[in-house]
Amino acid sequence: MRGLFGKKLDFFGKKLVDPKEEYFYSEFANRLKKCILDKRPDIFLTTDVEATQVLLNVCDELDYKKTVISMCHGDPQYLTYTSS
């Protein structure tokens, strides 16, 4: 799909969903939820924007508020912000 429509998967103004990316995001989020509920960490360390975004989404779903240290070159909230 990316080969045909580019990285953003935008086809004539309609955003397409990459099934492979959606599967890996979902699988990573589910495993992360299980780990958080099992280990109950006090601090999270992330190494890239995508991991930070998934972590923040999972923590919001679980209503689990802890410290997140993101090793990114920029503000993760700004980098993961999407407008509707």
CORRA-V603590 format. One record per run of one state. SS is the DSSP state (H for helix, E for strand, C for the rest). FROM is the first residue (numbers start at 0). LEN is the number of residues. If there is no record, write none. Layout:
# CORRA-V603590
[[SS,FROM,LEN] [SS,FROM,LEN]]
This chain:
# CORRA-V603590
[[C,0,1] [H,1,4] [C,5,4] [E,9,2] [C,11,2] [E,13,2] [C,15,3] [H,18,21] [C,39,3] [E,42,4] [C,46,2] [H,48,14] [C,62,4] [E,66,4] [C,70,5] [H,75,5] [C,80,4]]
